[in-house]
Amino acid sequence: MYNLTENELVDFLINLDSNDLLYILDEKLINKILSFNVTNLFKFINEIDDKILFKLIKFKNIILSLDDTTFNNLFLRSNHNVKAKFIEDDELLFRLLKLPKNRNKKTFINFIDEYLQLEVIKNVKLFTKLDNKQLNDIIYSMPVDILEDFSNNLNNYLRNNNIEKIENNLINEINNFYKSKDNIPILKEKIMKQYKIHDEECINQFLNQCFIGNKNIFNLFFIETYEQLYIYNKFNIIVNKDIFSDENMEIYNISIEYLKKLNPKHINRIIKELTAKEDGYIDNDKMFIAAVKLYGLFGLDNAVKIIQDKFTYTTSASLKEALELRYTLVRRQYRVEHQNEFFSYQMLNDIKDALDNNNNKDAFKRFSSDVSDT
């Protein structure tokens, strides 16, 4: 059997009766199988039944010794029941959690169903052993609803366990934070340094709310900017930092100065109505922007009526703001599509400079492709 080529061996094994294959499957053969190239390994995995794969992963030391790519491929190409066996075993799951993201910035979490995702996040203790980068990779790849469950699990785990040593630095500091409110200044300094947030009042408010249980401190992992922290503090919703891009700021006017004027209870009421209307299928960014704009245009009562399909009239103020927003968007789009109709002062200055420099021929070549070489 071991004199066969790899392709021949694969065909031989998958054509064996399942019980016969199970009988000959020993450590030497498993080592051989796991050394197959990707194509043959996938072919083997896809053709054999669960009991063969169950025996395969019982040789855990061999599985754990595989390189990251082979280990990941073995897991991902296995069926649901085999994946569940991986996740049930602490050592195999920990290896999965430490795997780096792929080129599309996804982890194994993105390739398993919701049931298995929930099983993964139950094993909170393993997450505390990851380093900060590994933990962040896993966290940022989780779907929103799984993230909420995970942060609650982790939050409860630290609150309920007086743990002396945790390997993850940030989680260790958060664990110490729960042991005594005296540790708030230490964590505050860490947040200010790591997240470049210098509004001490905002951080104090956040940490105090966390300490008494009104906020979840593990949402720090989803916050990268002061704007995100401010919105979470005031409106209890986490949004992507990209909503504060120059383009979105210009279109939606989602600035901190504007948000400071808004009533959080009103915004949260609109968000609640939007969530119910969309059956939960709306991401936080779109929901928050929609709530802020509806509130700014129509106020609370009319915004709620619009969402509930009960709106009957508009006010002159909301009509004016809506028209101004529409005009801005239309003009911006027109300029993008008809750039040749708009005058460029920069181009004029460049031409003047070229003329002042004795009719600089090279400069004029940049302005027009029709300039000849003669």
Phi and psi in degrees as a GROMACS rama.xvg file:
@    title "Ramachandran Plot"
@    xaxis  label "Phi"
@    yaxis  label "Psi"
@TYPE xy
-78.0936  -4.42207  TYR-2
-86.5067  -7.93166  ASN-3
-73.8349  154.093  LEU-4
-69.6552  167.829  THR-5
-60.3673  -45.3607  GLU-6
-62.2494  -41.0098  ASN-7
-66.9031  -38.9496  GLU-8
-65.6131  -41.5327  LEU-9
-59.1213  -48.4857  VAL-10
-61.8774  -40.3167  ASP-11
-61.778  -45.5968  PHE-12
-67.646  -42.6875  LEU-13
-75.1407  -15.4452  ILE-14
-93.3168  -5.1141  ASN-15
-72.8319  152.496  LEU-16
-61.6658  144.123  ASP-17
-56.4396  -42.814  SER-18
-67.1889  -36.3022  ASN-19
-65.9284  -41.5856  ASP-20
-65.0449  -40.0635  LEU-21
-61.5195  -36.2022  LEU-22
-69.2085  -39.577  TYR-23
-89.8993  -4.6917  ILE-24
-75.2675  98.854  LEU-25
-119.149  -177.243  ASP-26
-60.0149  -40.6682  GLU-27
-63.2565  -44.9086  LYS-28
-68.6143  -38.6464  LEU-29
-63.7071  -41.8205  ILE-30
-58.2209  -41.3596  ASN-31
-64.2339  -46.2644  LYS-32
-61.0783  -43.8679  ILE-33
-74.272  -7.53974  LEU-34
-94.3001  -1.75037  SER-35
-58.7294  153.677  PHE-36
-67.1598  167.89  ASN-37
-57.6211  -43.0541  VAL-38
-61.2994  -47.9402  THR-39
-70.6634  -34.5787  ASN-40
-64.3135  -44.4166  LEU-41
-62.7945  -41.1268  PHE-42
-60.8007  -43.2209  LYS-43
-65.2225  -48.4915  PHE-44
-61.1713  -39.891  ILE-45
-71.4634  -20.555  ASN-46
-99.607  -16.7317  GLU-47
-97.2207  161.923  ILE-48
-93.5423  176.801  ASP-49
-58.087  -42.5798  ASP-50
-64.5666  -28.2926  LYS-51
-69.0831  -43.881  ILE-52
-67.8181  -35.8459  LEU-53
-60.8875  -40.4286  PHE-54
-69.5361  -36.1609  LYS-55
-58.0178  -47.091  LEU-56
-80.661  -6.4366  ILE-57
-69.0121  -24.7457  LYS-58
-83.2809  67.061  PHE-59
-61.8775  -37.5046  LYS-60
-61.6646  -36.6846  ASN-61
-68.8518  -44.2131  ILE-62
-60.7429  -43.7646  ILE-63
-69.3832  -21.8982  LEU-64
-82.8366  -7.76027  SER-65
-66.1645  153.748  LEU-66
-68.8656  164.409  ASP-67
-56.8517  -43.762  ASP-68
-63.6837  -47.8362  THR-69
-65.722  -42.9219  THR-70
-59.6768  -46.4562  PHE-71
-63.627  -43.4426  ASN-72
-63.4804  -41.0694  ASN-73
-60.8064  -43.2149  LEU-74
-67.228  -50.5982  PHE-75
-67.1834  -31.156  LEU-76
-84.9713  -8.50168  ARG-77
-78.2036  159.602  SER-78
-80.9823  179.599  ASN-79
-56.9195  -45.7653  HIS-80
-63.9987  -38.6039  ASN-81
-70.5567  -41.5597  VAL-82
-57.0666  -40.7714  LYS-83
-60.9787  -37.6693  ALA-84
-65.3401  -39.7827  LYS-85
-57.0373  -47.9221  PHE-86
-70.9312  -28.1087  ILE-87
-69.204  -26.311  GLU-88
-91.1509  123.127  ASP-89
-58.4673  -43.01  ASP-90
-68.14  -42.5688  GLU-91
-68.271  -40.63  LEU-92
-65.1177  -41.1282  LEU-93
-62.1012  -38.605  PHE-94
-63.346  -40.0725  ARG-95
-62.309  -43.7748  LEU-96
-63.3827  -29.5309  LEU-97
-86.2501  -8.33908  LYS-98
-62.7425  139.802  LEU-99
-71.2771  161.106  PRO-100
-64.8459  154.506  LYS-101
-82.921  -175.361  ASN-102
-65.5544  -20.0187  ARG-103
-94.6914  13.2664  ASN-104
62.802  36.4964  LYS-105
-114.854  151.606  LYS-106
-114.457  179.202  THR-107
-59.5834  -24.7494  PHE-108
-56.1512  -34.792  ILE-109
-74.0293  -9.15359  ASN-110
-116.547  14.5234  PHE-111
-122.886  159.367  ILE-112
-78.0025  172.947  ASP-113
-62.3948  -37.5963  GLU-114
-58.4741  -46.7537  TYR-115
-69.4915  -35.7278  LEU-116
-59.4659  -42.1736  GLN-117
-67.0352  -33.7675  LEU-118
-67.467  -37.7219  GLU-119
-61.8939  -47.5963  VAL-120
-77.365  -6.45029  ILE-121
-69.6208  -29.4896  LYS-122
-86.4876  65.8271  ASN-123
-59.4518  -36.782  VAL-124
-56.6528  -36.9006  LYS-125
-64.5677  -34.22  LEU-126
-65.3477  -30.6062  PHE-127
-71.2397  -12.0877  THR-128
-95.4815  -7.24183  LYS-129
-75.891  154.141  LEU-130
-80.2919  172.338  ASP-131
-59.8486  -40.6466  ASN-132
-65.8038  -46.0946  LYS-133
-61.0101  -42.3533  GLN-134
-64.4029  -44.3511  LEU-135
-63.3385  -39.2876  ASN-136
-58.9449  -44.9506  ASP-137
-67.0958  -45.9751  ILE-138
-60.6297  -46.7702  ILE-139
-71.6943  -12.2245  TYR-140
-95.3196  -5.52007  SER-141
-77.8842  141.196  MET-142
-61.5774  155.868  PRO-143
-56.8468  -46.4593  VAL-144
-66.8723  -34.0275  ASP-145
-70.339  -36.6589  ILE-146
-57.698  -43.7491  LEU-147
-62.8483  -44.7691  GLU-148
-63.8727  -41.5244  ASP-149
-63.8177  -47.2875  PHE-150
-64.1337  -35.6212  SER-151
-66.8672  -42.3411  ASN-152
-59.7826  -46.5595  ASN-153
-67.2329  -40.964  LEU-154
-59.5025  -48.8436  ASN-155
-65.4228  -36.8307  ASN-156
-60.2812  -45.3415  TYR-157
-72.4802  -35.3069  LEU-158
-65.5939  -34.2107  ARG-159
-96.6388  -4.9936  ASN-160
-127.278  124.382  ASN-161
-86.0904  87.1142  ASN-162
-93.4745  131.271  ILE-163
-81.3742  -39.2941  GLU-164
-136.585  127.112  LYS-165
-127.858  136.134  ILE-166
-76.587  -31.534  GLU-167
-76.5527  123.912  ASN-168
-61.1211  -48.5989  ASN-169
-67.276  -41.5042  LEU-170
-64.8082  -36.0621  ILE-171
-61.427  -41.6669  ASN-172
-67.5023  -37.1949  GLU-173
-68.0148  -37.9391  ILE-174
-61.1631  -44.423  ASN-175
-63.4731  -35.1768  ASN-176
-58.3371  -42.0903  PHE-177
-70.3408  -23.5467  TYR-178
-72.2942  -31.6138  LYS-179
-158.499  137.237  SER-180
-65.7073  -17.6578  LYS-181
-64.1196  -17.3082  ASP-182
-85.7685  -0.774124  ASN-183
-57.3931  -45.3244  ILE-184
-59.1066  -34.7331  PRO-185
-65.5144  -46.8134  ILE-186
-69.6519  -34.4338  LEU-187
-61.1193  -43.5214  LYS-188
-61.2856  -40.3987  GLU-189
-62.6761  -44.1448  LYS-190
-63.9836  -45.0511  ILE-191
-61.3982  -37.246  MET-192
-76.9323  -47.4674  LYS-193
-72.4809  -37.8879  GLN-194
-103.784  1.50736  TYR-195
54.8284  42.2042  LYS-196
-108.391  121.516  ILE-197
-113.435  3.9822  HIS-198
-84.3487  94.2491  ASP-199
-62.8756  -35.0131  GLU-200
-62.8472  -41.2592  GLU-201
-64.2786  -43.8447  CYS-202
-67.6664  -42.2335  ILE-203
-60.0198  -43.2594  ASN-204
-60.7436  -44.8579  GLN-205
-61.8144  -49.2674  PHE-206
-67.2882  -38.9476  LEU-207
-64.5052  -40.3195  ASN-208
-65.3721  -35.8308  GLN-209
-66.4484  -43.3506  CYS-210
-62.8678  -36.3006  PHE-211
-90.1541  -0.223959  ILE-212
94.3475  5.55411  GLY-213
-82.4428  -18.8842  ASN-214
-130.641  155.997  LYS-215
-100.078  115.507  ASN-216
-65.28  -22.0558  ILE-217
-74.0797  -6.37727  PHE-218
-69.6042  -8.17486  ASN-219
-56.5746  -30.5431  LEU-220
-69.0365  -17.4644  PHE-221
-104.822  3.95923  PHE-222
-113.614  129.523  ILE-223
-121.417  -15.7583  GLU-224
-134.052  163.55  THR-225
-60.8846  -41.0389  TYR-226
-59.3808  -42.4893  GLU-227
-63.5567  -41.8927  GLN-228
-65.7029  -40.4018  LEU-229
-60.986  -45.4011  TYR-230
-66.0069  -40.3356  ILE-231
-64.4805  -41.8372  TYR-232
-61.4609  -45.2932  ASN-233
-85.9713  -40.4796  LYS-234
-113.051  -3.18882  PHE-235
58.9168  39.7043  ASN-236
-140.181  140.372  ILE-237
-102.532  124.373  ILE-238
-116.363  163.268  VAL-239
-74.4657  142.985  ASN-240
-62.9529  -19.5769  LYS-241
-68.1787  -17.6335  ASP-242
-68.999  -10.4603  ILE-243
-99.5556  17.6831  PHE-244
-65.5553  159.758  SER-245
-56.4399  -40.8537  ASP-246
-63.8093  -47.7075  GLU-247
-68.1461  -35.6887  ASN-248
-62.0573  -39.0635  MET-249
-70.4905  -39.5844  GLU-250
-78.2697  -47.7885  ILE-251
-103.305  -10.618  TYR-252
56.8762  40.6679  ASN-253
-88.6662  76.1112  ILE-254
-110.58  156.952  SER-255
-60.9607  -38.7813  ILE-256
-60.4302  -40.8489  GLU-257
-70.7845  -42.3569  TYR-258
-65.6627  -28.4108  LEU-259
-63.1421  -23.1175  LYS-260
-83.4096  -12.3502  LYS-261
-88.8882  149.315  LEU-262
-85.7448  115.194  ASN-263
-61.5936  -34.3892  PRO-264
-64.1259  -37.085  LYS-265
-68.7926  -44.6379  HIS-266
-62.4315  -43.2337  ILE-267
-66.0633  -31.9166  ASN-268
-65.6321  -42.568  ARG-269
-66.1839  -41.731  ILE-270
-60.0701  -42.1905  ILE-271
-61.223  -41.291  LYS-272
-66.9634  -40.9744  GLU-273
-63.5  -42.1802  LEU-274
-60.805  -44.4292  THR-275
-66.0243  -38.4023  ALA-276
-65.7672  -38.7097  LYS-277
-95.6403  8.21441  GLU-278
54.048  32.169  ASP-279
83.4781  -5.0373  GLY-280
-91.7188  63.7534  TYR-281
-151.708  132.141  ILE-282
-78.607  162.068  ASP-283
-59.1463  -39.5688  ASN-284
-61.4567  -52.3896  ASP-285
-63.5247  -39.539  LYS-286
-65.3078  -43.6784  MET-287
-67.0734  -46.4428  PHE-288
-60.5009  -44.8299  ILE-289
-61.1535  -41.9734  ALA-290
-64.8451  -44.2857  ALA-291
-63.8822  -43.5967  VAL-292
-71.3306  -40.6591  LYS-293
-60.596  -43.0305  LEU-294
-65.6558  -42.9625  TYR-295
-65.3444  -35.4832  GLY-296
-82.7452  -40.2243  LEU-297
-121.798  -10.8168  PHE-298
78.8501  172.525  GLY-299
-64.0953  -54.9044  LEU-300
-60.5427  -46.7479  ASP-301
-70.4407  -34.0435  ASN-302
-62.3257  -44.2931  ALA-303
-63.5373  -40.7836  VAL-304
-62.7961  -37.8584  LYS-305
-62.9356  -46.7947  ILE-306
-62.8754  -36.1975  ILE-307
-87.0995  5.56703  GLN-308
61.3844  36.9472  ASP-309
-119.881  10.2119  LYS-310
-76.9611  133.973  PHE-311
-120.102  -16.2666  THR-312
-152.848  167.508  TYR-313
-125.784  156.584  THR-314
-97.1868  160.693  THR-315
-64.7906  -35.5964  SER-316
-66.9582  -44.3234  ALA-317
-68.4027  -35.8103  SER-318
-64.7689  -42.5777  LEU-319
-62.4874  -44.9452  LYS-320
-66.0332  -39.6201  GLU-321
-64.5732  -40.7674  ALA-322
-66.8652  -40.4797  LEU-323
-63.4392  -41.4053  GLU-324
-64.1335  -43.6998  LEU-325
-63.06  -42.5583  ARG-326
-61.2151  -43.894  TYR-327
-60.8319  -44.3226  THR-328
-65.3923  -42.6282  LEU-329
-64.9602  -44.2079  VAL-330
-65.1604  -38.8141  ARG-331
-63.6676  -44.5667  ARG-332
-64.8911  -39.8035  GLN-333
-62.9784  -40.7475  TYR-334
-65.4594  -39.7438  ARG-335
-60.8029  -40.8387  VAL-336
-84.8711  -16.775  GLU-337
-133.633  55.311  HIS-338
-64.0525  -26.521  GLN-339
-69.0419  -14.5331  ASN-340
-88.7861  -3.07441  GLU-341
-110.216  135.728  PHE-342
-78.5399  140.272  PHE-343
-114.518  111.939  SER-344
-65.7603  -29.7757  TYR-345
-64.6722  -42.3579  GLN-346
-62.518  -42.6776  MET-347
-59.6325  -45.3559  LEU-348
-64.0475  -37.837  ASN-349
-64.765  -39.2921  ASP-350
-66.6088  -42.3751  ILE-351
-60.546  -42.2825  LYS-352
-62.6572  -39.2027  ASP-353
-64.9329  -41.1957  ALA-354
-66.0501  -39.788  LEU-355
-65.5685  -23.4604  ASP-356
-97.9563  48.1498  ASN-357
56.3676  53.297  ASN-358
51.324  54.5728  ASN-359
-52.7934  103.986  ASN-360
-64.4105  -40.5661  LYS-361
-62.1464  -36.6406  ASP-362
-65.3809  -41.6479  ALA-363
-65.5837  -28.4475  PHE-364
-62.9867  -27.6529  LYS-365
-73.7288  -24.8498  ARG-366
-84.6542  -24.4222  PHE-367
-149.266  135.526  SER-368
-78.6392  -7.08982  SER-369
-88.6116  -4.44916  ASP-370
-67.1589  126.242  VAL-371
-81.5178  168.935  SER-372
-87.6181  -2.56803  ASP-373
